[in-house]
Amino acid sequence: MIQTAESRYNQWVREHYRFLLRSAWGLTGSRALAEDVVQDCFTSAWKYRRQLRQPELARAWLFRIMRRHVLRHVVPGPQRFDENYGEFDAVEPHASAERLDNQLDVVQALGRIAPIHREVLVLFYFDDMPTAQMAEALDIAPGTVLSRLSRAREALKAALDVPARAAPAAAASSSVRQFRKM
């Protein structure tokens, strides 16, 4: 079956939209801005699609493009995250209020750490991206990914020690693992 350019583009969007939106939202803190960034990403990616030499690396390649668009749109400094970030994926029906508060604390703490740390945490915990693919997406060595991830965890832990509300820091830091599937 011969695919038209339009059907290939639609397939690309179906396969990668949620990943890119979740990543962009995690990096920008704003769903509206993330949607704009993802739209720009797909426009650029389609325009330069011939530069993608290995289709199996499409996700990493798209992330690099999206990341450049984020850098063009976001003002440097701490980001204020949307209160409804957790609504991107369905919330577990029996999730406790304390767990949801802890997840919100993690999201708000992400806004208080450096973008270089935020992006590795978003890729690793939100998108379950393997280290090798993260290295490709960030255009860095796999060892550098691991060291950035370690420093990012420490930065997130420090940001959680200054919670946005009066929630215990220990409970909030344990929610990083729970937050992984968000």
N, C-alpha and C positions, 0 to 999 in steps of 0.2 A: 504494500500500500504506500503510495506516494503522499507525503505530508506537504501541505502548503506552508509557506512562511508564517502565516497567521496561526495555523494550528500548532506549529512548533512553538511559537511565542506563547500561546495560551497554555500549552503543556508546561513550559518553563515557569510561568507565573503560578500555576497550580502546585507545582513541585516545591517551589522555593519561597513563595510569598509569606507564609506564616513564619518561617525561620527568619527571613529578613525583617519582617515587621517586629517580631519579638526582640530581635537583636537591636534594631534601630531604636525601639522604645526603651530598651534597657540602656542604651548609650545616650539618648537625648533626654529621657524623662518625660517626654510628651508624646501622646499618641498621635495628635494632629501633625506634629513635626515629623514623627516617624513615618506616617503615611506619605507625606510629601517626599521625604528622603527615599523611601522605597520606590515611589513612582519615578523619581529622577534616576535611581539606580537601574531600574528596568529599562528606561529609555536609553541610558548610556550603554548598558550591557547589550541591548539588542543592536544598537548602532555599531558596536565594536565586537560583535559576536564571533567574528572570524579570528580574533586574537586568542580565543579559548582553544588551545591545542588538545587538551585532554578533557573530554566531556565528564569524566568521573570526578574532576576537580571543580565542577561548576559551582558548587556551594561555596567553596573557599574563594573562588574568583569573584563571585557575586558579593560576598562579604567584603572583600577588598574595595570593590567599587562603592558599595553602600557606605563603608567606613570613610572614604574620601568625601562623599556627599555629606555625611554627618559633620565632618570637620569644617566643611564650608558653611553649614547652617547653624552650628552651635556656638554660642558665646563662651569663651573660656571661663572656667571657674566652676564652683559647685552647681549642680543642677537640681531643680525642684521637680520631683517626680509627681506625676498625676496620682491622685488619691485612688483612682480606679485601675491601677496597673494590674492588679490581680484578676481583673475581669477579662483579661485577654483570653485565657483558657478557662474552661469551666472550673469553678471552685468545687471541691469535694462536698457532697451534700451533707456529710456529718462532721465537717471540720469545726473544731471548737473556736469560740470567739478569741480565746487566748492564742491559738495557733495562727489565726488570721491576723491578729495584732502583731505577732512576731514576724510574720511575712511582710507586713506593711513596714515594720521597723527596718527590716533588711533592705527593702526597696528604697526607703528614705535614706538609709546609710549609704547605699550605692551612689546616691546623688552627692554625697559629701566626700567621696574619694576621687582621686585623680582619674581622668579618662583612660590612661594607659592601664590602670588597675581594673577599672570598670569593665573594659572590653574583654579582658581574659576571663573575668568572673562570669560575665554574660554568656560568653561562648561555652565555657565549661559547665556551668550550673544550669543555665536556662536552656541552652541548645544541645547539651550533651555531646559536644563536638570533641572527637579524639584529639590528643595532643599533636599528632602529626598533621592533622587537617588544620588545627589552630595555627601551627607554624606556617603552613601554606597561606592561610587567610591573612595572617598578620605580617607575612613576608619576613619572618625571623627564624632563627634556628630552634629546633625542638627543645634544647637545653635552656634557651632563653625563655621559652614559654613556661617551662617548669619553674624557673626562678621568678618570673613575673607573677605567676600564679601564687607562689609562696608569699611574695611581698604583698600581693593583692589581698590575700586572706588576712594577713596581719593588719593591713590598712582597714579592711572591713571590720575586723574585730575591734580596732581602735575607734572607728566611727560608731560602732554599736555600743561602746562604753559611754557615749554621749547620746543617749536615746532621745528621740523626738518627744516621747511621752515618758511617764514614770514607770516603764516596764523594766523588770530585772534584766540586766545585760547578759547574764548567763543563759537565761531562757531564749533571748533573742539570738545569741550567737549559735545556739544549738539548732536554730531554725534554718540555718544555711543549708544543711543537708536536706531538710524537709522541703525547702524552697526549690530544690533541684528540678522538679517536674513542672514547675509553674510556667 
